[in-house]
Amino acid sequence: MTPSGTTSAATPSGAASAVTPSGAASAVTPPEDGPAGTGVAAAGTRVRDGGAQPAWELLLPAAGAPARRRGRALQEALREAVRSGRLASGTRLPSSRALAADLGVSRGLVTEAYEQLTAEGYLRSGRGSGTWVGGTVRTGRAVAAPPDGAPVPASGVCADFRPGTPDLSLFPRAAWAAAQRAVLAELPHSALGYPDPRGLPVLRAALAALLARRRGVVADPDRLVVCSGVAQATTLLGTVLRARGHRAVGVEDPGSPEHGRLFAATGLDTAWLPLDGEGLRPGPLAAADVRAVVVTPAHQFPSGIAWSAERRGMLLDWARAVDGHVLEDDYDGDFRYDRAPVGALQGLDPERVVYTGSVSKSLAPGLRLGWMVLPEALVDEVVERKRTMDLGHPALDQAALAHLVTSGGYDRQLRRCQRAYRERRDALLAALARHFPGTSVTGIAAGLHVIACLPARYGPPERFVARAAAAGVVLRPLEEYGTARPADGAVRLVIGYAHLAPAVIAEGMRRAAEALGGR
């Protein structure tokens, strides 16, 4: 490279061209049987309106950035040009002096950018041979697939009756903001260090009182661990059980597919345990080679039943007999519309039941705030796993939730959600009765979903779901949540309603009925 920046040397491969700051290219003539005469512009340029334009023009916005961040902007622009492929591997760059003159910036900024990107591997240089685009960068960007279960935007969808989804517009923004301001003003500096892996004492005390009052949980703050929702609670328990020699965990059939996936991530197999109208069937449970099960007794997901007192007692007797444990996922226990909710199973035997819950349905799943109340024998092991997993939950979010609970704001939020969700459940039942006569809804009046059993004339289920989807209505059959495949041809649906306005619910059911020919 000459002092003026005009380049006539070949690239190290002997084939690539060099580009001057003004865009003039001086390509080394390739052999006649190579790509000569194909009209391809020299490396570092791009063709526009019939002439070669310099790729360096993409750096001009960075050169016009404010003085304080001009150097960083230049590095970012040059880095992006390499990543995107606009500066291809093997392209020789102008001298720092020439590029600085072309961009109207100081030579020091360009030199610093070259040195930084060379250190990162985007560029390479050698004494007397100039600076080149390196060969380690792979251009192009893969589009990440959304995580399993995450909402996927879809064109033409009128109503997605996804079960278990709360109405995020009900999140109490003003109350949460007030709680954050209050804790920032009051929280001591010491609370901003690495937190107790169990959680802030003020939140554990507040949650213990809340759970005892609302769900009948025997909650000692010292045995309560704050975690990132029930998902992390399940994972923590799975790792502890695996370390204790467990090889499998029993799960409800039908049940939440997420339970099996979470336990599988900890190295545990899952055994499907069938249900009837009262809860887990005693025979298959006794025959299963497991000493731990995960259950949803207050409002079984997805069937919607509340376990009978006899089956709750049977399960605890089984746990004592096998020296095992029960994981109680109280995912929506606060939402019962016809009477007071059934109390938590944990209250009957705190030494055999691990109680878990979260604010995902009452506030928002994005907060990633949940809890687990542990038997004394598991506390130390779970707390140590929590410490090594993430060093504890964010202190400010914990303090804000504690403020919301102790100030009464959380109870007000629960009442607000309960009113809205009960109205939407009523709207769904009315729409089903109007558009699908003969439909029965099973399960208790609770939670964020219902099980609707449509007459066989609407089946088979696969056809029903496909035609509804073609009309912009997304529905999920009960068969997706378990192993049973009834042969009666009836259409059994798990229909979520909490996140949909009554008008959307009515319109969705109308469209689904039209798609089936209004049978």
C-alpha positions as CSV (number, residue, x, y, z in Angstrom):
1,M,0.0,0.0,0.0
2,T,1.4,3.3,-1.1
3,P,1.4,6.3,1.3
4,S,-1.4,7.9,-0.7
5,G,-3.5,4.8,-0.2
6,T,-3.6,3.8,-4.0
7,T,-3.1,0.1,-4.1
8,S,-1.7,-2.0,-6.9
9,A,-0.6,-5.1,-5.0
10,A,-2.4,-8.4,-5.2
11,T,-4.1,-10.0,-2.3
12,P,-2.3,-12.8,-0.5
13,S,-4.3,-15.2,-2.6
14,G,-3.2,-13.4,-5.8
15,A,-6.8,-13.0,-7.0
16,A,-8.6,-10.4,-4.9
17,S,-8.6,-6.7,-5.9
18,A,-7.8,-3.7,-3.8
19,V,-9.9,-0.6,-3.4
20,T,-8.8,3.0,-3.1
21,P,-10.8,5.3,-0.8
22,S,-12.3,6.9,-3.8
23,G,-13.6,3.6,-5.0
24,A,-11.2,3.1,-7.9
25,A,-10.2,-0.6,-8.1
26,S,-7.0,-1.9,-9.6
27,A,-7.6,-5.6,-10.0
28,V,-4.9,-8.0,-10.8
29,T,-5.6,-9.6,-14.1
30,P,-6.7,-13.2,-13.6
31,P,-6.0,-16.1,-16.0
32,E,-8.1,-16.1,-19.1
33,D,-10.1,-19.1,-18.0
34,G,-11.0,-17.4,-14.6
35,P,-13.8,-14.9,-13.9
36,A,-12.3,-12.2,-16.1
37,G,-14.8,-10.4,-18.3
38,T,-17.8,-11.4,-16.1
39,G,-18.6,-7.8,-15.2
40,V,-18.0,-8.4,-11.4
41,A,-16.9,-5.3,-9.6
42,A,-13.7,-5.3,-7.7
43,A,-13.9,-6.5,-4.1
44,G,-14.8,-3.7,-1.7
45,T,-17.2,-2.1,-4.2
46,R,-20.7,-2.6,-5.3
47,V,-22.4,-1.9,-8.6
48,R,-25.1,0.8,-8.7
49,D,-26.5,2.6,-11.7
50,G,-23.9,1.1,-14.0
51,G,-20.8,2.1,-12.1
52,A,-18.7,0.9,-9.2
53,Q,-19.5,2.6,-5.9
54,P,-17.2,2.4,-2.9
55,A,-18.2,0.2,0.0
56,W,-16.7,2.8,2.3
57,E,-19.7,4.9,1.9
58,L,-21.4,2.8,4.5
59,L,-18.9,4.3,7.0
60,L,-20.0,7.9,6.3
61,P,-22.8,7.9,8.9
62,A,-20.3,6.8,11.5
63,A,-17.9,9.6,10.5
64,G,-20.8,12.1,11.1
65,A,-21.5,10.8,14.6
66,P,-20.9,13.1,17.6
67,A,-17.2,13.5,18.4
68,R,-17.4,11.6,21.7
69,R,-18.7,8.4,20.1
70,R,-17.3,8.8,16.6
71,G,-14.5,6.3,17.2
72,R,-16.9,3.7,18.6
73,A,-19.4,4.3,15.8
74,L,-16.6,3.8,13.2
75,Q,-15.6,0.5,14.8
76,E,-19.3,-0.7,14.9
77,A,-19.9,0.3,11.3
78,L,-16.7,-1.5,10.1
79,R,-17.4,-4.5,12.2
80,E,-21.0,-4.7,10.7
81,A,-19.6,-4.4,7.2
82,V,-17.5,-7.4,7.7
83,R,-20.2,-9.4,9.4
84,S,-22.8,-8.7,6.7
85,G,-20.4,-9.6,3.9
86,R,-20.3,-6.1,2.3
87,L,-16.5,-6.3,3.0
88,A,-15.6,-9.8,1.9
89,S,-12.9,-11.9,3.3
90,G,-9.6,-11.1,1.6
91,T,-10.5,-7.5,0.8
92,R,-7.5,-5.1,1.3
93,L,-8.4,-2.0,3.2
94,P,-7.0,1.5,2.5
95,S,-4.3,2.9,4.6
96,S,-5.4,4.7,7.8
97,R,-4.3,8.0,6.4
98,A,-6.2,7.6,3.1
99,L,-9.4,6.4,4.8
100,A,-9.2,9.1,7.3
101,A,-8.9,11.7,4.6
102,D,-11.8,10.2,2.6
103,L,-14.1,10.1,5.7
104,G,-13.0,13.5,7.1
105,V,-11.9,12.1,10.5
106,S,-8.6,12.0,12.3
107,R,-6.1,9.3,11.3
108,G,-6.0,8.2,15.0
109,L,-9.6,7.2,14.9
110,V,-9.0,4.9,11.9
111,T,-5.8,3.5,13.3
112,E,-7.6,2.7,16.6
113,A,-10.5,1.1,14.7
114,Y,-8.1,-1.1,12.6
115,E,-6.2,-2.2,15.7
116,Q,-9.4,-3.0,17.7
117,L,-10.9,-5.1,14.9
118,T,-7.6,-6.8,14.3
119,A,-7.5,-7.8,17.9
120,E,-11.0,-9.1,17.7
121,G,-10.2,-11.2,14.5
122,Y,-12.3,-9.2,12.0
123,L,-9.1,-7.9,10.3
124,R,-5.6,-9.1,9.9
125,S,-2.4,-7.2,9.2
126,G,1.3,-7.6,8.7
127,R,4.3,-5.4,8.6
128,G,4.6,-3.9,5.2
129,S,1.6,-5.8,3.8
130,G,-1.3,-3.6,4.8
131,T,-4.6,-4.5,6.5
132,W,-7.0,-7.1,5.2
133,V,-10.5,-8.5,6.0
134,G,-9.9,-11.7,7.9
135,G,-11.3,-15.1,7.0
136,T,-12.7,-16.1,10.4
137,V,-16.0,-14.3,10.2
138,R,-19.0,-16.2,8.9
139,T,-21.5,-13.9,7.1
140,G,-25.2,-14.2,7.3
141,R,-27.5,-14.5,10.4
142,A,-29.6,-17.3,11.5
143,V,-33.1,-16.4,12.7
144,A,-33.6,-17.9,16.1
145,A,-36.7,-20.1,16.5
146,P,-39.1,-19.1,19.3
147,P,-38.9,-21.2,22.4
148,D,-41.4,-24.1,22.6
149,G,-44.7,-22.8,23.9
150,A,-43.9,-19.1,23.1
151,P,-46.6,-17.1,21.3
152,V,-45.9,-17.0,17.6
153,P,-47.4,-14.1,15.6
154,A,-49.6,-15.4,12.8
155,S,-51.3,-13.5,10.1
156,G,-55.1,-14.0,9.8
157,V,-55.5,-15.4,13.4
158,C,-58.8,-14.0,14.8
159,A,-58.6,-15.8,18.2
160,D,-55.9,-18.1,19.7
161,F,-57.5,-19.9,22.6
162,R,-54.2,-20.8,24.1
163,P,-54.7,-22.3,27.6
164,G,-52.9,-20.9,30.6
165,T,-52.3,-17.4,29.2
166,P,-53.2,-14.5,31.4
167,D,-54.3,-11.0,30.2
168,L,-51.0,-9.1,30.3
169,S,-52.9,-5.8,29.9
170,L,-54.2,-6.3,33.5
171,F,-50.6,-5.9,34.8
172,P,-50.8,-3.2,37.5
173,R,-48.2,-0.8,36.0
174,A,-48.9,2.1,38.3
175,A,-48.9,0.0,41.5
176,W,-45.7,-1.8,40.4
177,A,-44.0,1.4,39.5
178,A,-45.0,2.9,42.9
179,A,-43.6,-0.3,44.6
180,Q,-40.3,0.1,42.8
181,R,-40.0,3.8,43.7
182,A,-40.7,3.0,47.3
183,V,-38.1,0.2,47.6
184,L,-35.5,2.2,45.8
185,A,-36.0,5.0,48.4
186,E,-36.0,2.6,51.4
187,L,-33.8,-0.4,50.5
188,P,-30.4,-0.3,52.3
189,H,-27.2,-0.4,50.2
190,S,-26.4,-3.8,51.8
191,A,-29.5,-5.3,50.1
192,L,-28.0,-4.7,46.7
193,G,-25.2,-7.3,47.3
194,Y,-25.4,-10.9,46.4
195,P,-28.8,-12.0,47.9
196,D,-29.6,-14.9,50.2
197,P,-30.2,-17.7,47.7
198,R,-33.5,-18.4,49.5
199,G,-34.7,-14.8,48.8
200,L,-35.0,-11.5,50.6
201,P,-36.2,-12.1,54.2
202,V,-38.9,-9.4,53.7
203,L,-40.4,-11.2,50.7
204,R,-40.2,-14.6,52.3
205,A,-42.0,-13.3,55.3
206,A,-44.7,-11.6,53.2
207,L,-45.2,-14.7,51.0
208,A,-45.4,-17.0,54.0
209,A,-48.2,-14.9,55.5
210,L,-50.0,-14.6,52.1
211,L,-49.9,-18.3,51.3
212,A,-51.1,-19.3,54.8
213,R,-54.0,-16.8,54.6
214,R,-55.1,-17.5,51.0
215,R,-54.1,-21.1,50.3
216,G,-53.8,-22.8,53.8
217,V,-50.1,-23.5,53.3
218,V,-47.9,-24.2,56.3
219,A,-45.2,-21.7,55.4
220,D,-42.1,-21.1,57.5
221,P,-40.1,-18.3,55.9
222,D,-36.9,-20.2,56.5
223,R,-38.3,-23.1,54.4
224,L,-39.5,-20.9,51.5
225,V,-37.3,-20.3,48.5
226,V,-37.9,-17.5,45.9
227,C,-37.2,-18.7,42.4
228,S,-37.8,-17.9,38.7
229,G,-41.3,-19.4,38.6
230,V,-42.5,-22.9,38.9
231,A,-40.2,-24.0,36.1
232,Q,-37.1,-23.3,38.1
233,A,-38.7,-24.8,41.2
234,T,-39.3,-28.0,39.2
235,T,-35.8,-28.0,37.9
236,L,-34.3,-27.5,41.4
237,L,-36.3,-30.3,42.8
238,G,-35.4,-32.5,39.9
239,T,-31.7,-32.0,40.4
240,V,-32.0,-32.8,44.1
241,L,-34.0,-35.9,43.5
242,R,-31.6,-37.1,40.9
243,A,-28.7,-36.7,43.3
244,R,-30.7,-38.7,45.9
245,G,-30.9,-41.7,43.5
246,H,-34.3,-41.1,41.9
247,R,-34.5,-42.3,38.3
248,A,-38.1,-41.3,37.4
249,V,-40.9,-39.0,38.5
250,G,-44.7,-39.7,38.1
251,V,-46.7,-37.1,36.1
252,E,-50.5,-36.8,35.6
253,D,-52.1,-38.2,32.5
254,P,-53.4,-36.0,31.0
255,G,-51.1,-33.3,32.4
256,S,-48.8,-30.4,31.5
257,P,-46.1,-31.5,29.0
258,E,-43.8,-29.0,30.6
259,H,-43.4,-31.1,33.7
260,G,-41.9,-33.9,31.7
261,R,-39.6,-31.7,29.8
262,L,-38.3,-30.0,32.9
263,F,-37.6,-33.3,34.7
264,A,-36.0,-34.7,31.6
265,A,-33.5,-31.8,31.6
266,T,-32.4,-32.9,35.0
267,G,-31.8,-36.5,33.9
268,L,-35.1,-38.0,35.2
269,D,-37.6,-40.1,33.3
270,T,-41.3,-39.6,33.6
271,A,-44.0,-42.1,34.2
272,W,-47.5,-41.3,33.0
273,L,-50.1,-41.9,35.8
274,P,-53.7,-42.0,34.7
275,L,-56.5,-39.9,36.3
276,D,-60.2,-40.4,36.8
277,G,-62.8,-38.0,38.0
278,E,-61.4,-37.8,41.5
279,G,-57.6,-37.6,40.9
280,L,-54.8,-40.1,40.4
281,R,-56.0,-43.7,40.2
282,P,-54.6,-45.7,43.1
283,G,-53.6,-48.9,41.3
284,P,-51.3,-47.4,38.6
285,L,-49.7,-45.2,41.3
286,A,-48.9,-48.1,43.5
287,A,-47.5,-50.1,40.6
288,A,-45.3,-47.3,39.4
289,D,-41.6,-47.5,40.1
290,V,-41.4,-43.9,41.4
291,R,-41.0,-42.2,44.8
292,A,-42.0,-38.7,43.6
293,V,-44.9,-37.3,41.7
294,V,-46.0,-33.9,40.4
295,V,-49.7,-33.0,40.7
296,T,-52.2,-30.1,40.3
297,P,-54.8,-31.1,42.9
298,A,-56.6,-27.8,43.4
299,H,-57.5,-27.5,39.7
300,Q,-56.0,-30.3,37.7
301,F,-54.4,-29.3,34.4
302,P,-55.9,-29.8,31.9
303,S,-59.0,-31.8,33.0
304,G,-60.2,-29.1,35.3
305,I,-61.2,-31.4,38.2
306,A,-60.5,-30.7,41.8
307,W,-59.1,-33.8,43.5
308,S,-61.4,-35.5,46.0
309,A,-60.5,-35.6,49.7
310,E,-60.1,-39.3,49.5
311,R,-57.6,-39.2,46.6
312,R,-55.6,-36.4,48.4
313,G,-55.4,-38.6,51.5
314,M,-54.5,-41.6,49.4
315,L,-51.6,-39.7,47.7
316,L,-50.1,-38.7,51.0
317,D,-50.4,-42.2,52.4
318,W,-48.5,-43.4,49.4
319,A,-45.8,-40.8,49.8
320,R,-45.3,-41.8,53.5
321,A,-45.3,-45.5,52.6
322,V,-42.5,-45.2,49.9
323,D,-40.6,-42.4,51.8
324,G,-41.3,-40.2,48.8
325,H,-42.4,-36.6,48.0
326,V,-45.2,-34.8,46.1
327,L,-44.6,-31.7,44.1
328,E,-47.8,-29.6,44.2
329,D,-48.0,-27.1,41.3
330,D,-50.6,-24.6,42.5
331,Y,-50.5,-22.8,39.1
332,D,-53.9,-21.0,39.3
333,G,-55.2,-21.8,42.8
334,D,-56.3,-18.3,43.5
335,F,-59.0,-18.3,40.8
336,R,-62.2,-20.0,41.8
337,Y,-65.5,-18.4,40.7
338,D,-68.2,-20.4,42.4
339,R,-66.8,-20.8,45.9
340,A,-63.7,-20.4,48.0
341,P,-60.7,-22.2,46.5
342,V,-59.8,-25.7,47.9
343,G,-56.8,-25.3,50.2
344,A,-53.4,-26.5,49.2
345,L,-52.5,-30.2,49.6
346,Q,-49.3,-29.1,51.4
347,G,-51.2,-28.1,54.5
348,L,-52.1,-31.7,55.2
349,D,-48.4,-32.9,55.3
350,P,-45.7,-30.2,55.0
351,E,-42.9,-32.8,55.3
352,R,-44.0,-34.8,52.2
353,V,-45.3,-32.0,49.9
354,V,-43.2,-29.4,48.0
355,Y,-45.6,-26.5,47.4
356,T,-44.9,-24.3,44.3
357,G,-46.5,-21.2,42.9
358,S,-45.8,-18.0,41.1
359,V,-47.2,-14.6,39.9
360,S,-47.3,-15.7,36.3
361,K,-51.1,-15.9,36.2
362,S,-51.8,-13.0,38.7
363,L,-49.2,-10.4,37.5
364,A,-47.1,-11.5,34.5
365,P,-45.0,-14.5,33.5
366,G,-42.3,-12.1,32.4
367,L,-41.5,-11.1,36.0
368,R,-40.1,-14.6,36.5
369,L,-41.1,-14.6,40.2
370,G,-42.2,-17.7,42.0
371,W,-41.7,-19.7,45.2
372,M,-41.4,-23.1,46.7
373,V,-42.2,-24.2,50.3
374,L,-40.0,-27.2,51.2
375,P,-40.0,-30.0,53.7
376,E,-37.3,-29.5,56.2
377,A,-35.3,-32.5,54.8
378,L,-34.9,-30.8,51.4
379,V,-34.2,-27.2,52.4
380,D,-30.4,-27.3,52.5
381,E,-30.0,-29.3,49.3
382,V,-32.4,-27.1,47.3
383,V,-30.9,-23.9,48.6
384,E,-27.4,-25.0,47.6
385,R,-28.6,-25.9,44.1
386,K,-30.2,-22.5,43.9
387,R,-27.0,-20.8,44.9
388,T,-24.9,-22.5,42.4
389,M,-27.5,-22.1,39.6
390,D,-27.9,-18.3,39.7
391,L,-26.6,-16.9,43.1
392,G,-30.1,-15.8,44.0
393,H,-33.0,-13.9,42.5
394,P,-32.8,-10.2,41.6
395,A,-33.2,-8.2,44.9
396,L,-35.1,-5.2,43.5
397,D,-37.8,-7.3,42.0
398,Q,-38.2,-9.3,45.2
399,A,-38.4,-6.1,47.2
400,A,-41.0,-4.6,44.9
401,L,-43.2,-7.8,45.2
402,A,-42.9,-7.7,48.9
403,H,-44.1,-4.1,49.0
404,L,-47.0,-5.0,46.7
405,V,-48.0,-7.9,49.0
406,T,-47.7,-6.1,52.3
407,S,-49.4,-2.9,51.0
408,G,-52.5,-4.8,49.9
409,G,-51.9,-4.2,46.2
410,Y,-51.5,-7.9,45.4
411,D,-54.8,-8.8,46.9
412,R,-56.5,-6.0,44.9
413,Q,-54.8,-7.3,41.7
414,L,-56.1,-10.8,42.4
415,R,-59.7,-9.5,42.8
416,R,-59.3,-7.5,39.6
417,C,-58.2,-10.5,37.6
418,Q,-60.9,-12.7,39.1
419,R,-63.6,-10.3,38.0
420,A,-62.2,-10.1,34.5
421,Y,-61.6,-13.9,34.1
422,R,-65.0,-14.8,35.5
423,E,-66.7,-12.5,32.9
424,R,-64.6,-14.1,30.1
425,R,-65.4,-17.6,31.2
426,D,-69.1,-16.7,31.2
427,A,-68.7,-15.3,27.7
428,L,-67.1,-18.5,26.5
429,L,-69.8,-20.7,27.9
430,A,-72.5,-18.6,26.3
431,A,-70.7,-18.7,22.9
432,L,-70.3,-22.5,23.1
433,A,-74.0,-22.9,23.9
434,R,-75.0,-20.7,21.0
435,H,-72.7,-21.9,18.3
436,F,-72.1,-25.6,19.3
437,P,-75.4,-26.9,20.8
438,G,-75.0,-30.0,22.9
439,T,-71.5,-29.1,24.2
440,S,-70.7,-30.0,27.8
441,V,-68.1,-28.2,29.9
442,T,-66.4,-30.3,32.5
443,G,-64.3,-29.4,35.5
444,I,-64.8,-26.8,38.2
445,A,-65.5,-23.1,37.7
446,A,-61.9,-22.0,38.1
447,G,-58.7,-21.1,36.5
448,L,-58.0,-19.8,33.0
449,H,-59.3,-22.6,30.8
450,V,-62.2,-25.0,30.3
451,I,-62.6,-28.5,28.9
452,A,-65.3,-28.5,26.2
453,C,-66.7,-31.8,24.9
454,L,-68.5,-31.3,21.6
455,P,-70.9,-33.9,20.2
456,A,-69.5,-36.5,17.8
457,R,-71.1,-34.9,14.9
458,Y,-68.5,-32.2,15.0
459,G,-65.6,-34.7,14.7
460,P,-63.2,-36.1,14.1
461,P,-61.1,-33.9,16.3
462,E,-58.3,-33.5,13.7
463,R,-60.7,-32.2,11.1
464,F,-62.4,-29.8,13.5
465,V,-59.1,-28.3,14.6
466,A,-57.9,-28.0,11.1
467,R,-61.0,-26.3,9.8
468,A,-61.1,-23.9,12.7
469,A,-57.5,-23.0,12.1
470,A,-58.3,-22.2,8.4
471,A,-60.9,-19.8,9.7
472,G,-58.3,-18.0,11.9
473,V,-59.3,-19.8,15.2
474,V,-56.6,-21.7,17.0
475,L,-57.8,-24.5,19.3
476,R,-56.1,-27.4,21.0
477,P,-57.5,-30.9,21.5
478,L,-57.3,-32.6,24.9
479,E,-55.3,-35.4,23.2
480,E,-52.2,-33.2,23.0
481,Y,-51.9,-33.3,26.8
482,G,-51.9,-37.1,27.5
483,T,-51.7,-40.6,26.2
484,A,-55.4,-41.5,25.9
485,R,-57.0,-41.5,22.5
486,P,-60.8,-42.0,22.9
487,A,-62.5,-43.8,20.1
488,D,-65.9,-42.2,20.4
489,G,-65.2,-39.4,17.9
490,A,-66.1,-36.6,20.3
491,V,-64.2,-33.4,20.0
492,R,-62.6,-32.5,23.4
493,L,-60.9,-29.1,23.5
494,V,-58.7,-27.3,26.1
495,I,-59.9,-23.7,25.6
496,G,-58.1,-20.8,27.3
497,Y,-60.1,-17.6,27.6
498,A,-58.4,-15.3,30.2
499,H,-56.3,-13.4,27.7
500,L,-59.2,-12.7,25.3
501,A,-61.9,-10.0,25.4
502,P,-65.5,-11.3,25.5
503,A,-66.1,-9.9,22.0
504,V,-63.0,-11.8,20.6
505,I,-64.2,-15.0,22.3
506,A,-67.7,-14.6,20.7
507,E,-66.2,-13.9,17.3
508,G,-63.8,-16.8,17.5
509,M,-66.5,-19.3,18.3
510,R,-68.7,-17.9,15.6
511,R,-66.0,-18.3,13.0
512,A,-65.2,-21.9,14.2
513,A,-68.9,-22.8,13.8
514,E,-69.1,-21.3,10.3
515,A,-66.0,-23.3,9.3
516,L,-67.8,-26.5,10.3
517,G,-70.8,-25.5,8.3
518,G,-72.9,-24.4,11.4
519,R,-73.8,-28.0,12.3
